[in-house]
Amino acid sequence: MKKSNPFRVIFNSKPFWMIISLLVSFAIWIYVTSTDQEESTQTFRGIPVELVGEETLLNSRNLLVTDVSTSTVNVDISGPRRVLNLLNAADLVAQVDVSKLSQPAYASLTYTIVYPAGIDRRNLTVSSKTPDTVSFYVSQQTSVTVPVRGGFEGTLAEGHTAETPTFDPATITVSGPEIYLRDIEYAWVTFGKDEVVDSTYTVEQGYTLMNTSGAAVSTAELTMSADTIQATLPILATKEIPLGVDLIAGAGASSANTKIKIEPETVILAGDSGVLNSMNRVILATIDLTDFASSYSGTYAISIPNELRNLTGVTEASVTVEIVGLETRTFRVDNLTYTHLAEGMEANFVSESIEVTLRGTAEQLDAIAQAQESIIRAEADLTDLLDSTGTYMPVVKIYVDGYPDVGALYENTIAVEIRRAES
């Protein structure tokens, strides 16, 4: 009978290998445990910087922190490997306490590394910092109010003009560190780019803060009273309107034998299209053709409705009126009559004749002269004298019988004595 090997029996038995597995597991546990407790140093990069106490600084001392030198830091932390392995840079914060600062200054403060909740920090040590401190400015907070200005970048439709843009609000209040506000001069709005407009244009638009040199100012660290501006461009229709005068025909003259020259001849007006469309002329004056013999010159104000704008800038126009093809001649009239004498009154002419100037063609005036002036009649209207007594100078109307196109120049009067009739 073959004798069995006792070691083979042991190696092939389950209890033997169970014991071996337990021993190996225990050895690994002992190794791992000893390794986790081993001291190590690890570098954490890009830890965010956090300022604490800013609200206290602002509310109690009206101070602001600006121009922080860095937003992240790098640190080396030493401690048990098992603890370090639980950390990463995103979980850490580099806190700088600014609550105890008391006046405007340039400051550099150290920072404290804050660990996430649940981390046993008792055996952790910050062995190195880069940078060692965080630098910044402490500035006084103040405010400045600046005007809003701007420009339209679009295109006006033909036949239209624009007035000065308006902005709402008209000013912006900017608050922040005093040093940042010193150069702010105005808020600039550009609007309407690529737009073609033919009526008043309004839009909500952002703006840019500008300094005295016309360069943009950064709004970092600043707060503004409004985020946008309502920009409005008032649009007016335009029209070229002729200037003119109205004529009162008389003494043989009318528009048919009158030459009129006006300088300037037209003006360009801007305003509501409905008002402009109804206008064909701007009348400067009404000229009575009986007030002069052959020519007249005068200067008149160009008066337009209040709701319109005169874009030419010319406020006066010169007018020349010339009578063409007519002549004047002086005649003495002794055929005197009156009308509308009040009842119970009687009238007598103080003068036996008056001298009048007639205007007409040369042929007409020659014919009247050959008639020995007998066809010329002067009639005084006594309507306004009523029951008046005494000597008066009423206006007389001149008639030339048979020549309706011939008339007298100027205003003619005659002395008349009025008295009560004897009963």
Backbone hydrogen bonds in HBPLUS format (Angstrom, degrees):
<---DONOR---> <-ACCEPTOR-->    atom                        ^
c    i                          cat <-CA-CA->   ^        H-A-AA   ^      H-
h    n   atom  resd res      DA  || num        DHA   H-A  angle D-A-AA Bond
n    s   type  num  typ     dist DA aas  dist angle  dist       angle   num
A0009-VAL N   A0005-ASN O   3.22 MM   4  6.55 151.6  2.30 146.5 154.4     1
A0010-ILE N   A0006-PRO O   3.10 MM   4  6.42 147.6  2.21 139.9 148.5     2
A0011-PHE N   A0007-PHE O   2.82 MM   4  6.12 169.1  1.83 157.7 159.4     3
A0012-ASN N   A0008-ARG O   3.01 MM   4  6.08 142.5  2.15 141.7 151.0     4
A0013-SER N   A0010-ILE O   3.08 MM   3  5.28 161.9  2.11 109.6 114.1     5
A0018-MET N   A0014-LYS O   3.02 MM   4  6.21 151.3  2.10 158.0 167.0     6
A0019-ILE N   A0015-PRO O   3.09 MM   4  6.26 154.8  2.15 146.5 151.8     7
A0020-ILE N   A0016-PHE O   3.06 MM   4  6.40 156.8  2.12 146.1 152.9     8
A0021-SER N   A0017-TRP O   2.96 MM   4  6.09 160.4  2.00 144.1 148.6     9
A0022-LEU N   A0018-MET O   3.11 MM   4  6.31 155.9  2.17 143.9 149.9    10
A0023-LEU N   A0019-ILE O   3.01 MM   4  6.28 156.3  2.07 149.7 156.1    11
A0024-VAL N   A0020-ILE O   2.98 MM   4  6.27 159.8  2.02 153.9 158.9    12
A0025-SER N   A0021-SER O   2.96 MM   4  6.12 167.8  1.97 151.0 154.6    13
A0026-PHE N   A0022-LEU O   3.00 MM   4  6.11 157.9  2.05 145.7 151.7    14
A0027-ALA N   A0023-LEU O   2.99 MM   4  6.23 152.6  2.07 144.0 151.6    15
A0028-ILE N   A0024-VAL O   2.92 MM   4  6.25 158.0  1.97 154.9 160.6    16
A0029-TRP N   A0025-SER O   2.99 MM   4  6.20 158.5  2.04 148.6 154.5    17
A0030-ILE N   A0026-PHE O   2.92 MM   4  6.15 157.0  1.97 146.9 153.4    18
A0031-TYR N   A0027-ALA O   3.01 MM   4  6.28 149.1  2.11 143.4 151.6    19
A0032-VAL N   A0028-ILE O   2.84 MM   4  6.10 167.6  1.86 158.0 160.7    20
A0033-THR N   A0029-TRP O   2.89 MM   4  5.91 163.6  1.92 148.4 153.6    21
A0034-SER N   A0030-ILE O   3.14 MM   4  6.17 156.7  2.19 137.3 143.7    22
A0035-THR N   A0031-TYR O   2.92 MM   4  6.14 147.3  2.03 144.2 153.7    23
A0036-ASP N   A0032-VAL O   2.96 MM   4  6.21 162.8  1.99 159.4 161.3    24
A0037-GLN N   A0033-THR O   3.39 MM   4  6.53 148.8  2.50 143.3 150.0    25
A0038-GLU N   A0035-THR O   2.96 MM   3  5.10 153.8  2.03 106.5 114.9    26
A0082-ARG N   A0036-ASP O   3.28 MM  46  4.71 166.9  2.30 134.3 130.4    27
A0081-ARG N   A0038-GLU O   3.08 MM  43  6.01 153.6  2.15 159.2 163.0    28
A0040-SER N   A0079-GLY O   2.90 MM  39  5.56 152.7  1.97 139.9 146.8    29
A0079-GLY N   A0040-SER O   2.88 MM  39  5.56 155.8  1.93 158.5 166.6    30
A0042-GLN N   A0077-ILE O   2.90 MM  35  5.48 162.9  1.93 149.1 152.0    31
A0077-ILE N   A0042-GLN O   2.91 MM  35  5.48 166.1  1.93 158.0 157.2    32
A0044-PHE N   A0075-VAL O   2.81 MM  31  5.46 171.6  1.81 169.7 172.3    33
A0075-VAL N   A0044-PHE O   2.98 MM  31  5.46 158.1  2.03 152.4 157.2    34
A0047-ILE N   A0073-VAL O   2.87 MM  26  5.18 155.4  1.93 164.6 156.3    35
A0073-VAL N   A0047-ILE O   2.87 MM  26  5.18 144.2  2.00 135.3 146.2    36
A0094-ALA N   A0048-PRO O   2.89 MM  46  6.04 176.7  1.89 162.1 161.5    37
A0049-VAL N   A0071-SER O   2.83 MM  22  5.21 155.2  1.89 139.6 136.3    38
A0050-GLU N   A0094-ALA O   2.83 MM  44  5.93 163.8  1.86 147.4 148.0    39
A0096-VAL N   A0050-GLU O   2.85 MM  46  6.21 153.7  1.92 156.5 161.2    40
A0052-VAL N   A0096-VAL O   2.88 MM  44  6.02 168.0  1.89 152.4 153.3    41
A0098-VAL N   A0052-VAL O   2.88 MM  46  6.13 164.9  1.90 175.5 178.6    42
A0057-LEU N   A0053-GLY O   3.00 MM   4  6.21 158.1  2.05 148.5 155.0    43
A0058-LEU N   A0054-GLU O   2.92 MM   4  6.17 153.8  1.99 149.7 156.0    44
A0059-ASN N   A0055-GLU O   2.88 MM   4  5.98 173.7  1.88 155.4 157.6    45
A0060-SER N   A0056-THR O   2.98 MM   4  5.77 162.6  2.01 146.9 151.7    46
A0061-ARG N   A0057-LEU O   3.15 MM   4  5.53 144.3  2.28 124.6 134.3    47
A0063-LEU N   A0057-LEU O   3.29 MM   6  5.59 169.7  2.30 121.6 123.5    48
A0062-ASN N   A0058-LEU O   2.86 MM   4  4.25 135.4  2.06 116.9 123.0    49
A0141-GLN N   A0062-ASN O   3.03 MM  79  5.74 172.3  2.04 150.7 149.4    50
A0064-LEU N   A0139-SER O   2.74 MM  75  5.24 159.1  1.78 155.3 162.7    51
A0139-SER N   A0064-LEU O   2.79 MM  75  5.24 160.1  1.83 154.6 159.4    52
A0066-THR N   A0137-TYR O   2.86 MM  71  5.20 161.9  1.90 148.4 154.1    53
A0137-TYR N   A0066-THR O   2.88 MM  71  5.20 174.1  1.89 155.9 156.6    54
A0069-SER N   A0135-SER O   2.73 MM  66  5.13 158.9  1.77 158.6 157.9    55
A0074-ASN N   A0130-THR O   2.84 MM  56  5.09 168.1  1.85 150.8 155.0    56
A0130-THR N   A0074-ASN O   2.76 MM  56  5.09 145.2  1.88 166.0 166.3    57
A0076-ASP N   A0128-SER O   2.88 MM  52  4.92 155.9  1.94 134.4 139.3    58
A0127-SER N   A0076-ASP O   2.76 MM  51  5.46 142.7  1.90 145.0 156.2    59
A0078-SER N   A0125-THR O   2.70 MM  47  5.12 165.9  1.72 157.7 159.9    60
A0125-THR N   A0078-SER O   2.82 MM  47  5.12 154.1  1.88 150.8 157.7    61
A0083-VAL N   A0080-PRO O   3.04 MM   3  5.43 131.8  2.28 106.0 118.2    62
A0084-LEU N   A0080-PRO O   3.00 MM   4  6.34 166.7  2.02 158.8 162.8    63
A0085-ASN N   A0081-ARG O   2.91 MM   4  6.02 152.5  1.98 152.9 159.2    64
A0086-LEU N   A0083-VAL O   2.96 MM   3  5.37 151.9  2.04 108.5 117.5    65
A0087-LEU N   A0084-LEU O   3.07 MM   3  5.42 165.6  2.09 113.7 118.4    66
A0091-ASP N   A0088-ASN O   3.00 MM   3  5.66 152.9  2.07 119.1 126.9    67
A0092-LEU N   A0089-ALA O   3.16 MM   3  5.34 155.0  2.23 106.3 113.8    68
A0093-VAL N   A0114-VAL O   3.21 MM  21  5.15 147.0  2.32 138.8 146.6    69
A0114-VAL N   A0093-VAL O   2.76 MM  21  5.15 165.1  1.78 155.5 160.8    70
A0095-GLN N   A0112-THR O   2.82 MM  17  5.17 158.7  1.87 157.5 150.5    71
A0112-THR N   A0095-GLN O   2.86 MM  17  5.17 158.4  1.91 144.6 149.9    72
A0101-LEU N   A0098-VAL O   3.26 MM   3  5.74 168.8  2.27 116.4 119.8    73
A0105-ALA N   A0138-VAL O   2.92 MM  33  5.14 134.9  2.13 124.6 137.8    74
A0138-VAL N   A0105-ALA O   2.69 MM  33  5.14 162.1  1.72 163.7 169.0    75
A0107-ALA N   A0136-PHE O   2.85 MM  29  5.55 166.4  1.87 168.3 172.2    76
A0136-PHE N   A0107-ALA O   2.88 MM  29  5.55 150.3  1.97 159.4 165.3    77
A0109-LEU N   A0134-VAL O   2.99 MM  25  5.51 161.6  2.02 150.1 147.0    78
A0134-VAL N   A0109-LEU O   2.83 MM  25  5.51 165.9  1.85 155.8 156.1    79
A0124-LEU N   A0121-ARG O   3.15 MM   3  5.07 166.0  2.17 106.1 109.8    80
A0178-GLU N   A0140-GLN O   2.81 MM  38  5.71 151.2  1.89 168.1 176.8    81
A0142-THR N   A0176-GLY O   2.91 MM  34  5.71 161.3  1.94 153.6 155.2    82
A0176-GLY N   A0142-THR O   2.97 MM  34  5.71 158.3  2.02 161.4 167.7    83
A0144-VAL N   A0174-VAL O   2.85 MM  30  5.34 148.5  1.95 146.4 157.0    84
A0174-VAL N   A0144-VAL O   2.76 MM  30  5.34 169.2  1.78 162.3 160.4    85
A0146-VAL N   A0172-ILE O   2.89 MM  26  5.47 161.8  1.92 155.8 155.7    86
A0172-ILE N   A0146-VAL O   2.89 MM  26  5.47 158.2  1.94 157.3 164.3    87
A0187-ALA N   A0147-PRO O   2.95 MM  40  6.28 164.8  1.97 156.8 160.9    88
A0148-VAL N   A0170-ALA O   2.87 MM  22  5.36 148.1  1.98 151.3 142.7    89
A0149-ARG N   A0187-ALA O   2.76 MM  38  6.03 170.6  1.77 173.2 175.6    90
A0189-VAL N   A0149-ARG O   2.80 MM  40  6.20 143.0  1.94 136.6 148.9    91
A0151-GLY N   A0189-VAL O   2.88 MM  38  6.47 143.9  2.02 157.7 169.5    92
A0191-PHE N   A0151-GLY O   3.21 MM  40  6.62 156.4  2.27 154.6 159.0    93
A0153-GLU N   A0191-PHE O   2.85 MM  38  5.95 166.1  1.87 160.2 164.4    94
A0155-THR N   A0195-GLU O   2.68 MM  40  6.08 161.8  1.72 164.8 171.2    95
A0197-VAL N   A0155-THR O   2.94 MM  42  6.44 154.1  2.01 163.0 170.0    96
A0157-ALA N   A0197-VAL O   2.86 MM  40  5.65 162.2  1.89 155.3 150.2    97
A0238-THR N   A0159-GLY O   2.77 MM  79  5.24 150.9  1.85 146.5 140.4    98
A0161-THR N   A0236-LEU O   2.70 MM  75  5.20 158.6  1.74 154.1 161.5    99
A0236-LEU N   A0161-THR O   2.70 MM  75  5.20 173.9  1.71 163.3 165.2   100
A0163-GLU N   A0234-PRO O   2.91 MM  71  5.40 162.0  1.94 152.9 158.7   101
A0166-THR N   A0232-THR O   2.87 MM  66  5.23 159.9  1.91 151.2 157.9   102
A0232-THR N   A0166-THR O   2.90 MM  66  5.23 163.8  1.93 159.8 160.4   103
A0168-ASP N   A0230-GLN O   3.02 MM  62  5.08 148.6  2.12 135.1 144.8   104
A0230-GLN N   A0168-ASP O   2.93 MM  62  5.08 172.4  1.93 143.7 144.9   105
A0225-SER N   A0173-THR O   2.94 MM  52  5.21 133.1  2.16 143.2 156.3   106
A0175-SER N   A0223-THR O   2.81 MM  48  5.23 170.9  1.81 161.3 164.5   107
A0223-THR N   A0175-SER O   2.88 MM  48  5.23 158.7  1.92 152.3 157.9   108
A0180-TYR N   A0177-PRO O   2.96 MM   3  5.48 139.9  2.12 113.4 124.3   109
A0181-LEU N   A0178-GLU O   3.11 MM   3  5.29 144.7  2.24 103.4 113.6   110
A0184-ILE N   A0181-LEU O   3.30 MM   3  5.51 154.0  2.37 107.3 114.7   111
A0185-GLU N   A0210-MET O   2.76 MM  25  5.85 171.1  1.77 155.6 158.8   112
A0186-TYR N   A0210-MET O   3.42 MM  24  5.52 159.4  2.47 135.9 139.8   113
A0210-MET N   A0186-TYR O   2.85 MM  24  5.52 167.5  1.87 174.5 172.7   114
A0188-TRP N   A0208-THR O   2.75 MM  20  5.18 172.5  1.75 153.1 153.8   115
A0208-THR N   A0188-TRP O   2.92 MM  20  5.18 155.9  1.98 141.4 149.1   116
A0195-GLU N   A0192-GLY O   3.01 MM   3  5.29 161.2  2.04 134.4 133.7   117
A0201-TYR N   A0233-LEU O   3.05 MM  32  5.16 157.2  2.10 142.0 142.5   118
A0233-LEU N   A0201-TYR O   2.74 MM  32  5.16 162.2  1.77 154.6 160.9   119
A0203-VAL N   A0231-ALA O   2.94 MM  28  5.48 151.6  2.03 150.2 159.5   120
A0231-ALA N   A0203-VAL O   2.85 MM  28  5.48 156.3  1.90 171.6 163.6   121
A0205-GLN N   A0229-ILE O   2.78 MM  24  5.25 160.1  1.82 148.2 155.0   122
A0229-ILE N   A0205-GLN O   2.69 MM  24  5.25 164.0  1.71 152.3 157.0   123
A0217-VAL N   A0209-LEU O   2.73 MM   8  5.33 151.7  1.81 152.4 150.0   124
A0211-ASN N   A0215-ALA O   2.89 MM   4  5.55 153.8  1.96 151.8 159.9   125
A0214-GLY N   A0211-ASN O   3.01 MM   3  5.35 165.0  2.03 115.3 119.4   126
A0222-LEU N   A0219-THR O   3.02 MM   3  5.20 155.8  2.08 130.8 130.2   127
A0237-ALA N   A0271-GLY O   3.01 MM  34  5.40 143.5  2.14 150.5 148.8   128
A0271-GLY N   A0237-ALA O   2.88 MM  34  5.40 151.2  1.97 147.7 157.4   129
A0239-LYS N   A0269-LEU O   2.89 MM  30  5.47 145.7  2.01 152.4 161.3   130
A0269-LEU N   A0239-LYS O   2.89 MM  30  5.47 164.6  1.91 159.8 155.2   131
A0241-ILE N   A0267-VAL O   2.76 MM  26  5.46 163.3  1.78 173.5 169.2   132
A0267-VAL N   A0241-ILE O   2.94 MM  26  5.46 153.8  2.01 148.5 155.4   133
A0282-VAL N   A0242-PRO O   2.95 MM  40  6.38 150.3  2.04 154.6 163.8   134
A0243-LEU N   A0265-GLU O   2.74 MM  22  5.56 160.3  1.77 157.5 152.4   135
A0244-GLY N   A0282-VAL O   2.97 MM  38  6.06 151.4  2.05 153.1 148.5   136
A0284-LEU N   A0244-GLY O   2.78 MM  40  6.01 169.0  1.79 173.4 171.3   137
A0246-ASP N   A0285-ALA O   2.95 MM  39  6.35 162.0  1.98 155.1 159.5   138
A0287-ILE N   A0246-ASP O   2.75 MM  41  6.20 160.3  1.79 165.9 164.2   139
A0248-ILE N   A0287-ILE O   2.86 MM  39  6.09 155.9  1.91 149.0 147.7   140
A0289-LEU N   A0248-ILE O   3.00 MM  41  5.87 167.4  2.01 150.0 154.1   141
A0250-GLY N   A0253-ALA O   2.93 MM   3  5.31 152.1  2.01 146.8 155.9   142
A0253-ALA N   A0250-GLY O   2.99 MM   3  5.31 163.6  2.01 114.8 117.9   143
A0257-ASN N   A0254-SER O   3.18 MM   3  5.80 145.4  2.31 114.9 121.9   144
A0324-VAL N   A0257-ASN O   2.91 MM  67  5.27 175.2  1.91 144.7 146.3   145
A0259-LYS N   A0322-GLU O   2.81 MM  63  5.07 166.3  1.83 151.9 156.6   146
A0322-GLU N   A0259-LYS O   2.81 MM  63  5.07 159.4  1.86 149.4 155.8   147
A0261-LYS N   A0320-THR O   2.86 MM  59  5.12 159.5  1.90 151.3 157.4   148
A0320-THR N   A0261-LYS O   2.87 MM  59  5.12 155.5  1.93 151.0 157.8   149
A0263-GLU N   A0318-SER O   3.02 MM  55  5.34 157.8  2.07 150.2 156.8   150
A0318-SER N   A0263-GLU O   2.97 MM  55  5.34 158.7  2.01 151.8 149.2   151
A0311-LEU N   A0268-ILE O   2.84 MM  43  5.54 147.0  1.95 160.2 170.4   152
A0270-ALA N   A0309-ARG O   2.80 MM  39  4.96 149.1  1.90 140.5 149.6   153
A0309-ARG N   A0270-ALA O   2.70 MM  39  4.96 154.4  1.76 148.8 156.7   154
A0276-LEU N   A0272-ASP O   3.06 MM   4  6.38 168.4  2.07 158.1 161.4   155
A0277-ASN N   A0273-SER O   2.86 MM   4  5.90 160.2  1.90 150.0 155.1   156
A0278-SER N   A0275-VAL O   3.25 MM   3  5.51 139.1  2.42 101.6 112.2   157
A0279-MET N   A0276-LEU O   3.01 MM   3  5.25 161.3  2.04 110.9 116.9   158
A0291-ASP N   A0288-ASP O   3.06 MM   3  5.69 166.4  2.07 119.9 123.1   159
A0410-TYR N   A0290-THR O   2.65 MM 120  5.46 174.8  1.65 156.7 156.3   160
A0323-ILE N   A0294-SER O   2.72 MM  29  4.95 175.2  1.72 152.5 152.9   161
A0296-TYR N   A0321-VAL O   2.78 MM  25  5.10 143.3  1.91 148.2 155.9   162
A0321-VAL N   A0296-TYR O   2.76 MM  25  5.10 162.5  1.79 151.0 157.0   163
A0298-GLY N   A0319-VAL O   2.89 MM  21  5.30 150.5  1.97 149.2 157.2   164
A0319-VAL N   A0298-GLY O   2.72 MM  21  5.30 167.7  1.74 168.1 171.3   165
A0300-TYR N   A0317-ALA O   2.89 MM  17  5.47 166.5  1.91 159.2 161.3   166
A0317-ALA N   A0300-TYR O   2.86 MM  17  5.47 156.7  1.91 155.8 163.5   167
A0302-ILE N   A0315-THR O   2.76 MM  13  5.25 167.9  1.78 139.1 138.7   168
A0308-LEU N   A0305-PRO O   3.06 MM   3  5.65 166.5  2.08 120.6 124.4   169
A0327-GLU N   A0360-GLY O   2.69 MM  33  5.56 174.9  1.69 162.3 161.2   170
A0360-GLY N   A0327-GLU O   2.97 MM  33  5.56 152.7  2.05 152.2 160.9   171
A0329-ARG N   A0358-LEU O   2.89 MM  29  5.45 148.4  1.99 150.1 159.3   172
A0358-LEU N   A0329-ARG O   2.83 MM  29  5.45 160.1  1.87 165.4 158.6   173
A0331-PHE N   A0356-VAL O   2.75 MM  25  5.45 164.6  1.77 166.4 171.5   174
A0356-VAL N   A0331-PHE O   2.79 MM  25  5.45 165.9  1.81 166.6 170.1   175
A0333-VAL N   A0354-ILE O   2.71 MM  21  5.35 171.5  1.71 170.6 170.1   176
A0354-ILE N   A0333-VAL O   2.88 MM  21  5.35 151.9  1.96 145.5 152.9   177
A0378-ALA N   A0335-ASN O   2.95 MM  43  6.21 171.3  1.96 165.4 168.0   178
A0337-THR N   A0378-ALA O   2.88 MM  41  6.22 156.4  1.94 164.2 168.3   179
A0380-ALA N   A0337-THR O   2.80 MM  43  6.24 161.3  1.83 140.8 143.3   180
A0339-THR N   A0380-ALA O   2.85 MM  41  6.30 143.0  1.99 163.7 169.5   181
A0382-LEU N   A0339-THR O   2.96 MM  43  6.01 169.6  1.97 154.6 158.0   182
A0345-MET N   A0342-ALA O   3.16 MM   3  5.69 140.5  2.33 139.3 137.2   183
A0421-ALA N   A0344-GLY O   2.96 MM  77  5.53 171.5  1.97 132.3 134.7   184
A0346-GLU N   A0419-ARG O   2.79 MM  73  5.60 162.1  1.82 171.1 174.9   185
A0419-ARG N   A0346-GLU O   2.96 MM  73  5.60 166.6  1.98 164.0 168.4   186
A0348-ASN N   A0417-GLU O   2.93 MM  69  5.28 150.4  2.01 145.5 155.1   187
A0417-GLU N   A0348-ASN O   2.79 MM  69  5.28 175.3  1.79 162.0 160.7   188
A0350-VAL N   A0415-ALA O   2.98 MM  65  5.41 165.2  2.00 132.0 136.7   189
A0409-LEU N   A0357-THR O   2.80 MM  52  5.66 159.2  1.85 164.8 171.3   190
A0359-ARG N   A0407-GLY O   2.88 MM  48  5.75 152.1  1.95 159.4 167.8   191
A0365-LEU N   A0361-THR O   3.04 MM   4  6.31 164.6  2.07 157.1 160.7   192
A0366-ASP N   A0362-ALA O   2.96 MM   4  6.11 153.1  2.03 146.7 154.4   193
A0367-ALA N   A0363-GLU O   3.05 MM   4  6.25 157.3  2.10 145.1 150.9   194
A0368-ILE N   A0364-GLN O   3.03 MM   4  6.30 154.1  2.10 148.3 155.2   195
A0369-ALA N   A0365-LEU O   3.02 MM   4  6.23 153.8  2.09 143.6 150.4   196
A0370-GLN N   A0366-ASP O   3.01 MM   4  6.29 150.9  2.10 147.3 155.1   197
A0371-ALA N   A0367-ALA O   3.16 MM   4  6.39 132.1  2.40 136.1 148.2   198
A0371-ALA N   A0368-ILE O   3.16 MM   3  5.11 132.0  2.41  92.4 105.5   199
A0372-GLN N   A0369-ALA O   3.04 MM   3  5.30 152.0  2.12 109.9 113.8   200
A0374-SER N   A0371-ALA O   3.29 MM   3  6.12 166.1  2.31 122.0 123.5   201
A0376-ILE N   A0373-GLU O   3.21 MM   3  5.59 167.0  2.22 113.8 116.6   202
A0401-ASP N   A0375-ILE O   2.95 MM  26  5.27 153.0  2.02 159.9 152.8   203
A0377-ARG N   A0399-TYR O   2.78 MM  22  5.07 163.6  1.81 153.0 157.1   204
A0399-TYR N   A0377-ARG O   2.76 MM  22  5.07 166.5  1.78 155.4 160.1   205
A0379-GLU N   A0397-LYS O   2.87 MM  18  5.16 166.7  1.89 146.3 150.7   206
A0397-LYS N   A0379-GLU O   2.74 MM  18  5.16 160.8  1.77 147.6 146.7   207
A0385-LEU N   A0382-LEU O   3.10 MM   3  5.50 153.8  2.17 113.1 121.2   208
A0388-SER N   A0385-LEU O   2.79 MM   3  5.39 160.0  1.83 144.3 150.6   209
A0390-GLY N   A0418-ILE O   2.78 MM  28  5.23 163.3  1.80 146.9 148.9   210
A0418-ILE N   A0390-GLY O   2.71 MM  28  5.23 170.2  1.72 150.8 153.1   211
A0392-TYR N   A0416-VAL O   2.76 MM  24  5.31 159.8  1.80 154.0 156.6   212
A0416-VAL N   A0392-TYR O   2.74 MM  24  5.31 160.2  1.77 155.8 162.0   213
A0414-ILE N   A0394-PRO O   3.25 MM  20  6.09 146.8  2.36 155.4 163.5   214
A0396-VAL N   A0412-ASN O   2.82 MM  16  5.65 166.0  1.84 144.7 147.0   215
A0403-TYR N   A0400-VAL O   3.01 MM   3  5.56 162.0  2.04 139.8 141.1   216
A0406-VAL N   A0403-TYR O   3.09 MM   3  5.59 166.3  2.11 117.2 121.4   217
